[in-house]
């Protein structure tokens, strides 16, 4: 394994993170923001370290083997987080470096779980960087790296696939770099449209920037204490709801819709149909549960139910109400939506709708085979017959997902968290949601969680973003043996 090559590419990625950090630094300097010095120092240090790592290891090879790709992807996320935490730490906003690391990992993985006890009134530059971490992580920092730098050759495809969410489908273009560029173009276009719609809805300019940067990546970091509820604007809620729904759809389908002019790819897609159907059904159940328990009138319940169903299922995590005080059925349904998540190939987290669909079909096939063991029943999604290795991968990932979830639940319970808080804290981090229930509800923060618990949740956030396999493989002893 060539560690020099890994450090070489880590250096370029680190410099890229520093360049992104320079954006809020320049903004703060022009605005006379109190965190300008901290942001500028953090950006300069990050760019310097990244440049040194890159130029001092130029003798490394330019293509990476499969094992080196896995190490690089995991190391890239930890390195980006380690440097990305510096603005929070240098500015004193989060003087505990572990808290700064937690906040940054939550940003890059688009989880949205925060350790900030008060957000309103924080430095505008810091809040802009906080939002930018989510926007960079939404489509993937590796995908951005691949789109900008054609240096990796064959290793680029391996890196992108190691970071990509969902099962690997057909490749949109013959070159992974062209695919990355196309997806990033769609992502940027939707972000700009979201920004324009928020401004038109009456949201202040800087708030529109922050909300658009955290809506499309389904991140949920808001620059105010009470998330979208703080604005008290129904038009803003509708705009955010619409773009959250879009962000939870497989971006490859938008490629076919806008660039190939093939709308049937979107509207006849089985995962999209199930995604929209589940979200609509959840919104209606939440609505009638809220109305039947006299929580709010029908019109408000429909709006709030639709918003929270979208926010939770897409793993955005915004809130327009304290849903932790809703009836038990509503809270249980939201917890289920946290596990399900959005579509594969979207910026949403969770187990993914396509896997739920495959698991249903696989279970139905097993029922048929129970009384007709000689039947040959291919497992199809739409017109595509799935290979058995794909089905096996989905089943094994699901088993590991729940095993990790229950393991995390036991650890958090051992640290003293009550059952509801422990379970939802684990589910909301491994599914990259943000707020959970109980002590980590929408009106609470993760600041009070013990440090060992924060470390566990940091690992869960990254495991959820990389969908477990990419992170777990580096802990297998045979992975490090020489062949």
C-alpha positions as CSV (number, residue, x, y, z in Angstrom):
1,X,0.0,0.0,0.0
2,X,1.4,3.4,-1.0
3,X,0.9,5.7,1.9
4,X,2.8,8.4,0.0
5,X,0.2,8.4,-2.8
6,X,-2.6,8.5,-0.3
7,X,-1.1,11.6,1.5
8,X,-0.5,13.1,-2.0
9,X,-4.1,13.1,-2.9
10,X,-5.2,14.0,0.7
11,X,-3.1,17.1,0.4
12,X,-4.9,18.2,-2.7
13,X,-8.3,17.6,-1.1
14,X,-7.2,19.4,2.0
15,X,-6.2,22.4,-0.1
16,X,-9.6,22.3,-1.7
17,X,-11.3,22.4,1.7
18,X,-9.1,25.4,2.6
19,X,-10.1,27.1,-0.6
20,X,-13.8,26.6,0.3
21,X,-13.0,27.9,3.8
22,X,-11.6,31.1,2.2
23,X,-15.1,32.0,0.9
24,X,-16.6,32.8,4.4
25,X,-13.2,34.2,5.4
26,X,-13.3,36.8,2.7
27,X,-17.0,37.5,3.4
28,X,-16.2,38.0,7.1
29,X,-13.3,40.3,6.3
30,X,-15.5,42.5,4.0
31,X,-18.2,42.6,6.6
32,X,-15.9,43.3,9.6
33,X,-17.2,40.1,11.2
34,X,-15.8,39.2,14.6
35,X,-14.7,35.8,13.4
36,X,-12.9,37.1,10.3
37,X,-9.4,36.5,11.9
38,X,-10.3,33.0,13.0
39,X,-11.7,32.1,9.5
40,X,-8.7,33.6,7.7
41,X,-6.2,31.8,9.9
42,X,-8.0,28.5,9.6
43,X,-8.2,28.9,5.8
44,X,-4.5,29.8,5.5
45,X,-3.4,27.0,7.7
46,X,-5.5,24.4,5.8
47,X,-4.3,25.6,2.4
48,X,-0.7,25.6,3.6
49,X,-0.9,22.1,5.1
50,X,-2.6,20.7,2.1
51,X,-0.1,22.3,-0.3
52,X,2.8,20.9,1.7
53,X,1.2,17.4,1.8
54,X,0.7,17.6,-2.0
55,X,4.0,18.9,-3.2
56,X,6.2,17.0,-0.8
57,X,4.8,13.7,-2.0
58,X,4.9,14.2,-5.8
59,X,6.9,11.0,-6.3
60,X,3.8,8.9,-5.4
61,X,2.0,7.0,-8.1
62,X,-0.9,8.6,-9.9
63,X,-3.3,5.6,-9.9
64,X,-4.5,3.9,-6.8
65,X,-5.3,0.2,-6.1
66,X,-8.6,-0.8,-4.7
67,X,-7.4,-1.0,-1.0
68,X,-5.7,2.4,-1.3
69,X,-9.0,3.9,-2.6
70,X,-10.9,2.7,0.5
71,X,-8.2,4.1,2.9
72,X,-8.1,7.4,0.9
73,X,-11.9,7.9,1.0
74,X,-12.2,7.3,4.8
75,X,-9.1,9.4,5.5
76,X,-10.4,12.2,3.2
77,X,-13.5,12.5,5.3
78,X,-11.6,12.5,8.6
79,X,-9.0,14.9,7.3
80,X,-11.6,17.3,5.8
81,X,-13.4,17.3,9.2
82,X,-10.2,17.8,11.2
83,X,-9.3,20.9,9.3
84,X,-12.9,22.0,8.8
85,X,-13.3,22.1,12.6
86,X,-10.7,24.8,12.9
87,X,-12.9,27.9,12.3
88,X,-15.3,26.8,15.1
89,X,-12.3,26.1,17.4
90,X,-10.2,29.2,16.6
91,X,-13.2,31.5,16.9
92,X,-14.1,30.2,20.3
93,X,-17.7,29.3,19.1
94,X,-16.9,25.7,20.2
95,X,-13.8,25.9,22.4
96,X,-13.8,22.1,22.9
97,X,-12.2,20.7,19.8
98,X,-14.2,17.4,20.1
99,X,-17.4,19.6,19.8
100,X,-15.9,21.4,16.8
101,X,-15.1,18.1,15.2
102,X,-18.6,16.8,15.9
103,X,-20.2,19.9,14.4
104,X,-18.0,19.6,11.3
105,X,-18.6,15.9,10.8
106,X,-22.3,16.6,11.2
107,X,-21.9,19.2,8.5
108,X,-19.9,17.3,5.9
109,X,-22.1,14.2,6.3
110,X,-25.2,16.4,6.1
111,X,-26.5,15.0,9.4
112,X,-27.5,18.3,11.0
113,X,-27.0,17.2,14.6
114,X,-25.6,20.3,16.4
115,X,-23.8,20.9,19.7
116,X,-24.4,24.6,19.5
117,X,-26.8,25.6,22.3
118,X,-27.5,29.0,20.7
119,X,-27.3,29.7,17.0
120,X,-29.1,33.0,16.5
121,X,-26.6,35.8,17.0
122,X,-23.5,33.8,16.0
123,X,-20.9,35.2,13.6
124,X,-22.3,35.4,10.1
125,X,-19.1,34.0,8.7
126,X,-19.1,31.0,11.0
127,X,-22.7,30.3,10.1
128,X,-21.9,30.6,6.4
129,X,-19.0,28.1,6.8
130,X,-21.3,25.8,8.8
131,X,-23.8,25.8,5.9
132,X,-21.1,25.4,3.3
133,X,-19.8,22.2,5.0
134,X,-23.2,20.7,4.3
135,X,-23.3,21.9,0.8
136,X,-19.9,20.4,0.0
137,X,-20.7,17.1,1.7
138,X,-24.2,16.8,0.1
139,X,-23.1,15.6,-3.4
140,X,-19.8,14.3,-1.9
141,X,-16.4,15.9,-1.3
142,X,-14.9,13.0,-3.3
143,X,-17.3,13.6,-6.2
144,X,-16.3,17.3,-6.2
145,X,-12.7,16.3,-6.1
146,X,-13.2,13.9,-9.1
147,X,-15.1,16.6,-11.0
148,X,-12.4,19.2,-10.6
149,X,-9.2,17.2,-10.8
150,X,-8.6,14.7,-13.6
151,X,-5.6,13.2,-11.8
152,X,-6.8,9.9,-10.6
153,X,-7.3,7.9,-13.8
154,X,-9.0,4.5,-13.1
155,X,-8.9,5.2,-9.3
156,X,-11.4,8.1,-9.8
157,X,-14.3,5.7,-10.6
158,X,-13.4,3.5,-7.6
159,X,-13.2,6.5,-5.3
160,X,-16.6,7.9,-6.5
161,X,-18.3,4.5,-6.0
162,X,-16.8,4.1,-2.5
163,X,-18.5,7.3,-1.5
164,X,-21.7,7.0,-3.6
165,X,-25.0,6.3,-1.8
166,X,-27.2,3.5,-2.8
167,X,-26.7,0.5,-5.1
168,X,-24.5,1.1,-8.1
169,X,-26.7,1.4,-11.2
170,X,-25.9,2.2,-14.8
171,X,-23.2,4.8,-15.4
172,X,-24.6,8.0,-16.8
173,X,-21.5,8.8,-19.0
174,X,-18.6,6.8,-20.2
175,X,-16.2,8.7,-17.9
176,X,-16.8,9.1,-14.2
177,X,-15.4,12.7,-14.3
178,X,-18.2,13.6,-16.8
179,X,-20.8,12.0,-14.6
180,X,-19.5,13.9,-11.5
181,X,-19.6,17.2,-13.4
182,X,-23.1,16.5,-14.7
183,X,-24.4,15.7,-11.2
184,X,-22.7,18.7,-9.7
185,X,-24.2,21.0,-12.4
186,X,-27.7,19.8,-11.5
187,X,-26.9,20.2,-7.8
188,X,-25.7,23.8,-8.3
189,X,-28.7,24.7,-10.5
190,X,-31.2,23.4,-7.9
191,X,-29.3,25.3,-5.2
192,X,-29.5,28.6,-7.2
193,X,-33.2,28.0,-7.9
194,X,-33.8,27.3,-4.2
195,X,-32.0,30.5,-3.3
196,X,-34.1,32.6,-5.8
197,X,-37.3,31.1,-4.5
198,X,-36.5,31.8,-0.9
199,X,-35.7,35.4,-1.7
200,X,-39.0,35.7,-3.6
201,X,-40.7,34.2,-0.5
202,X,-39.4,37.1,1.6
203,X,-36.5,35.5,3.4
204,X,-33.6,37.8,4.1
205,X,-30.7,37.5,1.7
206,X,-28.1,35.9,3.9
207,X,-30.7,33.5,5.4
208,X,-31.7,32.5,1.9
209,X,-28.0,31.7,1.2
210,X,-27.7,29.6,4.3
211,X,-31.0,27.8,3.9
212,X,-30.4,27.0,0.2
213,X,-26.9,25.7,1.0
214,X,-28.4,23.3,3.6
215,X,-31.7,22.3,1.9
216,X,-30.3,20.7,-1.3
217,X,-27.8,18.6,0.5
218,X,-30.6,17.6,2.9
219,X,-28.4,18.9,5.8
220,X,-30.8,20.9,7.9
221,X,-28.3,23.4,9.5
222,X,-30.4,26.6,9.9
223,X,-28.8,29.9,11.0
224,X,-31.5,30.4,13.6
225,X,-32.4,28.5,16.9
226,X,-35.8,27.0,15.9
227,X,-35.0,25.9,12.4
228,X,-37.7,26.9,9.8
229,X,-40.2,27.5,12.5
230,X,-38.3,30.6,13.5
231,X,-39.2,32.4,10.3
232,X,-43.0,32.0,10.8
233,X,-43.5,32.1,7.0
234,X,-45.8,29.7,5.2
235,X,-44.3,30.6,1.7
236,X,-40.8,29.8,3.0
237,X,-42.1,26.4,4.3
238,X,-43.6,25.6,1.0
239,X,-40.3,26.5,-0.9
240,X,-38.2,24.4,1.5
241,X,-40.6,21.5,1.4
242,X,-40.5,21.4,-2.4
243,X,-36.7,21.5,-2.7
244,X,-36.3,18.9,0.1
245,X,-38.6,16.6,-1.9
246,X,-36.4,17.1,-5.0
247,X,-33.2,16.5,-3.0
248,X,-34.5,13.1,-1.9
249,X,-34.8,11.9,-5.5
250,X,-32.1,10.1,-7.4
251,X,-30.1,12.8,-9.1
252,X,-29.5,10.5,-12.1
253,X,-33.2,10.7,-12.9
254,X,-32.8,14.5,-13.2
255,X,-29.9,13.9,-15.6
256,X,-32.3,11.9,-17.8
257,X,-35.1,14.4,-17.4
258,X,-33.1,17.6,-18.1
259,X,-30.2,16.6,-20.2
260,X,-31.5,13.6,-22.1
261,X,-35.2,14.8,-22.3
262,X,-36.5,11.4,-21.1
263,X,-39.2,12.2,-18.4
264,X,-40.3,8.6,-18.4
265,X,-37.1,7.6,-16.6
266,X,-38.3,9.7,-13.7
267,X,-42.0,9.1,-13.5
268,X,-41.9,5.4,-14.3
269,X,-39.1,4.7,-12.0
270,X,-40.3,2.2,-9.2
271,X,-38.1,3.8,-6.5
272,X,-39.5,7.3,-7.3
273,X,-43.0,6.0,-7.2
274,X,-42.5,4.3,-3.9
275,X,-40.6,7.3,-2.5
276,X,-43.5,9.7,-3.4
277,X,-46.1,7.2,-2.2
278,X,-44.5,6.6,1.2
279,X,-44.0,10.3,1.7
280,X,-47.7,11.1,0.8
281,X,-49.0,8.3,3.0
282,X,-46.9,9.4,5.9
283,X,-48.0,13.0,5.5
284,X,-51.7,11.9,5.6
285,X,-51.2,9.7,8.7
286,X,-49.4,12.5,10.5
287,X,-52.2,14.9,9.5
288,X,-55.1,12.8,10.8
289,X,-53.2,11.8,13.9
290,X,-52.6,15.4,14.8
291,X,-56.2,16.4,14.0
292,X,-57.7,13.4,15.9
293,X,-55.7,14.3,19.0
294,X,-56.7,18.0,18.8
295,X,-53.1,19.1,18.4
296,X,-54.0,21.6,15.6
297,X,-56.7,22.3,13.0
298,X,-56.7,20.3,9.7
299,X,-55.1,23.0,7.5
300,X,-52.2,23.4,9.9
301,X,-51.9,19.7,10.5
302,X,-51.7,19.0,6.8
303,X,-49.0,21.6,6.3
304,X,-47.0,20.6,9.3
305,X,-47.4,16.9,8.7
306,X,-46.3,17.2,5.0
307,X,-43.3,19.3,6.0
308,X,-42.1,17.0,8.8
309,X,-42.7,13.8,6.7
310,X,-40.5,15.3,3.9
311,X,-37.9,16.7,6.3
312,X,-37.4,13.5,8.1
313,X,-37.7,11.0,5.2
314,X,-35.2,13.0,3.1
315,X,-33.0,13.3,6.2
316,X,-32.9,17.1,6.0
317,X,-34.0,17.4,9.6
318,X,-35.6,20.9,9.5
319,X,-38.5,21.4,11.8
320,X,-41.5,23.7,11.8
321,X,-42.8,22.5,15.2
322,X,-41.6,20.6,18.2
323,X,-42.6,17.2,16.8
324,X,-41.2,15.5,20.0
325,X,-44.5,16.7,21.7
326,X,-46.7,15.1,19.0
327,X,-48.8,12.0,19.7
328,X,-47.0,8.6,20.0
329,X,-48.1,7.4,16.6
330,X,-46.7,10.5,14.9
331,X,-43.3,10.1,16.7
332,X,-43.2,6.4,16.0
333,X,-43.9,7.1,12.3
334,X,-41.2,9.8,12.1
335,X,-38.7,7.3,13.7
336,X,-39.6,4.8,10.9
337,X,-39.1,7.4,8.2
338,X,-35.6,8.1,9.7
339,X,-34.7,4.5,9.0
340,X,-36.2,4.4,5.5
341,X,-34.6,7.6,4.2
342,X,-34.7,8.9,0.6
343,X,-33.7,7.5,-2.8
344,X,-30.4,6.0,-3.8
345,X,-28.2,8.5,-5.6
346,X,-29.8,11.4,-3.8
347,X,-28.3,13.6,-1.1
348,X,-30.6,11.9,1.5
349,X,-29.5,9.4,4.1
350,X,-31.2,6.4,5.6
351,X,-31.4,2.8,4.4
352,X,-32.8,4.0,1.1
353,X,-36.2,3.4,-0.6
354,X,-34.7,1.1,-3.3
355,X,-33.4,-1.3,-0.6
356,X,-36.8,-1.4,1.1
357,X,-38.4,-2.2,-2.3
358,X,-35.9,-5.0,-3.0
359,X,-36.3,-6.4,0.5
360,X,-40.1,-6.5,0.0
361,X,-39.7,-8.3,-3.3
362,X,-37.2,-10.8,-1.9
363,X,-39.4,-11.6,1.1
364,X,-42.4,-12.2,-1.3
365,X,-40.2,-14.5,-3.4
366,X,-39.3,-16.5,-0.3
367,X,-43.0,-16.9,0.6
368,X,-43.7,-18.2,-2.9
369,X,-40.7,-20.6,-2.7
370,X,-42.0,-21.9,0.6
371,X,-44.8,-23.8,-1.1
372,X,-43.3,-24.0,-4.6
373,X,-39.6,-24.6,-4.1
374,X,-38.9,-25.4,-7.7
375,X,-40.2,-22.1,-9.0
376,X,-37.8,-19.8,-10.8
377,X,-38.7,-16.3,-9.8
378,X,-36.3,-13.5,-11.0
379,X,-36.2,-10.5,-8.8
380,X,-37.1,-7.5,-10.9
381,X,-37.2,-3.7,-10.2
382,X,-39.1,-2.2,-13.1
383,X,-37.7,-3.9,-16.3
384,X,-34.3,-4.7,-14.6
385,X,-33.6,-8.2,-13.4
386,X,-31.3,-7.8,-10.3
387,X,-28.2,-10.0,-10.1
388,X,-28.2,-12.3,-7.0
389,X,-25.0,-10.6,-5.8
390,X,-26.8,-7.3,-5.8
391,X,-29.7,-8.8,-3.7
392,X,-27.1,-10.4,-1.4
393,X,-25.3,-7.1,-0.9
394,X,-28.6,-5.3,-0.1
395,X,-29.6,-8.0,2.5
396,X,-26.1,-8.0,4.1
397,X,-26.0,-4.2,4.3
398,X,-29.4,-4.1,5.9
399,X,-28.4,-6.7,8.5
400,X,-25.2,-4.7,9.3
401,X,-27.1,-1.4,9.4
402,X,-29.4,-2.7,12.1
403,X,-26.6,-4.5,13.9
404,X,-24.6,-1.3,14.1
405,X,-27.8,0.6,15.1
406,X,-28.5,-1.7,18.0
407,X,-24.9,-1.8,19.0
408,X,-24.8,2.0,19.1
409,X,-28.1,2.0,21.1
410,X,-26.6,-0.3,23.7
411,X,-23.5,1.9,24.0
412,X,-25.5,5.1,24.3
413,X,-27.8,3.5,26.9
414,X,-24.7,2.4,28.9
415,X,-23.6,6.0,29.0
416,X,-26.8,6.9,30.8
417,X,-29.2,8.1,28.0
418,X,-32.8,7.1,28.4
419,X,-34.2,4.6,25.9
420,X,-36.0,7.0,23.6
421,X,-33.1,9.4,23.5
422,X,-30.5,6.7,23.0
423,X,-32.3,5.0,20.2
424,X,-33.2,8.2,18.3
425,X,-29.7,9.6,18.7
426,X,-28.3,6.5,17.1
427,X,-30.9,6.3,14.3
428,X,-30.7,10.0,13.5
429,X,-26.9,10.0,13.2
430,X,-26.5,6.7,11.3
431,X,-29.3,7.9,8.9
432,X,-27.8,11.5,8.8
433,X,-31.0,13.1,9.9
434,X,-30.1,15.6,12.7
435,X,-32.8,16.1,15.4
436,X,-34.2,13.0,17.0
437,X,-36.6,12.5,19.9
438,X,-36.3,13.0,23.7
439,X,-33.1,14.7,24.8
440,X,-32.0,15.2,21.2
441,X,-35.3,16.5,19.9
442,X,-35.8,19.5,17.6
443,X,-35.7,22.0,20.5
444,X,-32.6,20.3,22.0
445,X,-28.9,19.9,21.0
446,X,-26.3,17.2,21.3
447,X,-24.0,19.4,23.5
448,X,-24.9,17.5,26.7
449,X,-24.0,14.1,25.3
450,X,-20.9,12.7,27.1
451,X,-17.7,12.9,25.1
452,X,-17.5,9.1,24.6
453,X,-21.0,9.2,23.2
454,X,-20.1,12.0,20.8
455,X,-17.2,9.9,19.5
456,X,-19.6,7.0,18.9
457,X,-22.0,9.3,17.1
458,X,-19.2,10.8,14.9
459,X,-18.4,7.3,13.7
460,X,-22.0,6.5,13.1
461,X,-22.4,9.7,11.1
462,X,-19.6,8.8,8.8
463,X,-20.7,5.1,8.6
464,X,-24.1,6.3,7.5
465,X,-22.7,8.7,4.9
466,X,-20.4,6.1,3.4
467,X,-23.1,3.4,3.9
468,X,-21.0,1.3,6.3
469,X,-19.1,-1.0,4.0
470,X,-16.5,1.5,3.0
471,X,-15.8,2.4,6.6
472,X,-16.0,-1.2,8.0
473,X,-13.6,-2.7,5.4
474,X,-10.6,-0.9,6.9
475,X,-11.2,-2.7,10.2
476,X,-10.9,-6.2,8.6
477,X,-7.4,-7.6,9.4
478,X,-7.0,-9.3,6.0
479,X,-7.5,-5.9,4.4
480,X,-4.0,-4.9,5.6
481,X,-2.1,-8.1,4.7
482,X,0.4,-8.0,1.9
483,X,-0.5,-10.1,-1.1
